[in-house]
Amino acid sequence: MTTPAVYLAQDPTLSDFGHDPWWIMLIKIVFAFVFAVLATLLGVWFERRVVGFMQVRPGPNQVGPFGLLQTLADGLKMAFKEDILPKAADKVVYFFAPTISVICAVTALAVIPFGPMVSIFGHQTPLQVTDVSVAVLVILAASSMGIYGIVLGGWASGSTYPLLGGLRSSAQMISYEVAMGLSIVAVFMTAGTMSTSGIVAAQAGSDRSVSVGGFDLFAPGWYAILLLPSFIIYFISAVGETNRAPFDLPEAESELVAGFMTEYSSLKFALFMLAEYVNMVTVSAVATTLFLGGWRAPWPISIWSGANEGWFGMIWFFAKVILLVFVFVWLRGTLPRLRYDQFMRLGWRVLLPINLVWILALAGIRVLQKEDSQAVRWGIIGGALLVILLITLLWPDRRKQPQVSLQEQVNQRPQGSFPLPPMDLVVPPSPRARRGVAERQPANVGGGPVIDATSTEEKEG
């Protein structure tokens, strides 16, 4: 059966889902699962090769062409390692914790649109497993449920260090989950829908102008440009959510002995590793869908009329995902790890307030789009001047604060604080060190008069 090209270029809608035969649904589900597994295998290889190039190292290059089979060999080696079960572990929870992390990471791919309407064996269907009116909330729910895998993994190990690592990692992920969720609110407000296919369709078309209070403002099609603060906050939150460098606190070996996964080995450890890389690909796919136009071709490729037809959309989608994964790898090879307090301060005291202010400003712009009067125009100008005045008055002073002496700092300590040693404490040199120096001095020929070590020690005694 011949399928019209116009139909293949059509954006999927919610009415296009739920009508596929069972074998089409099975193909889509298997494709999403295979994509997650292959993304992990190739993602590990890609990361090692890119970081090796950045650090002037060859990277994996022995097993298979360009070292492509190195990750597969590492996975097989890990599978045949001895599976150690801690004596104090809760066996059931210990087994299911890594499984929960992997299942939640793969589930989020079910609502990601990989392309437009295509023909599979003569049947027209969207390149997406499913879609609902609140698809983005499904993604947030899946990522939130993944936190249970880390918490339960740290608790079920029956050891102190994994428990501390699980608590710290869960606090980290919950903190950045809040910032990530707020960054997506701006996308809902602009697109007018929570459906992933609807958000991709809302970014279609060329750049356009938007009338705000009588002013014609330039509005690009991609939300990564139109909603730039939301995109930046989302990506920073995604790096923290996936425990990637420079926010890889769960793997801080010098602090918590590899965190919540300390007691895991063999395939269970591999599942946690799989979940991390699938999460990295998933958040990149979500960023592509919400901010980078989804499967639609970028400019200037979009000038070609057939760029968004048929299976071409999958090529543009994968290209954007690979580009975002490269940024993840780039950050790991460039930035040092942050301290935990710096990391949490960034999430709660920087990203969250900026996000709230940006949402309020965007809501005001959306309201003003429906108004067109002289009073509204002057209101915008007055509000902008007021914001500039407040920023000028509240801008922190960069002058150096007066230096407080060490004794003054000690005097300011509260009553009952831990006792301090005296400030003028001088550790006397060791007598053995003096004797050693005296015994070595006669070897300095021509350096001065020879000193008798024995008489020196008697005089000092």
Disulfide bonds with the S-S distance in Angstrom:
none
